[in-house]
Amino acid sequence: MEKKYLNISEAKSKLEYYCAYQERCHSEVISKLYSLEISRDLHDEITVHLINENYLNEERFSRSFARGKHKNNHWGKNRIINELKQRKITDYLITKSLSELPDELYFDTFHTISENKWKTTKGSTIQNKKQKVIGYLHRKGYELDFIYERIRELEREEI
């Protein structure tokens, strides 16, 4: 099967659709350009076009990403920060996007998922149960000092 190479207008159209479907960051767009085997000479021109036409906006992406991952996946700030850094988002935009998470909402979510996990976790000993819940919350990206404090609260409530 012969590979069809896109011209610049076809490539722009494909990338416009790609960015309109869901918020994207620059690194995702660059990866898509490579996967479509578009000439490297055109990468900058296409990226600038997407930015100028407002299809590509890193601030909008990072804010949407932080809100969505916290609301839908119940991720903590550490996990969100790491995922945004993997996508080469600047520290300034990461800080700005974390401001999208009100403290009250953040802690309500943390308390809810920690309580649910505590209730559903089976462990041969209380220590084993604590380790499982701590590991789960840590993988979700919550701060360790919050986790340890919450585990102590849950342990006291159970006794």
Buried (B, 14 or more C-beta within 10 A) or exposed (E): EEEEEBEBEEBBEBBBEBBEEEBBBBEBBBEBBEEBEBBEEBBEEBBEBBBEEEBBBBEBBBBBBBBBBBEEEBBBBBBBBEBBEEBEBEEEBBEBBBEBBEEEEBEEBBBEBBBEBBEEBEEEEEEEBBBBBBEBBBEBBBBEEBBEEBBEBBBEEEE
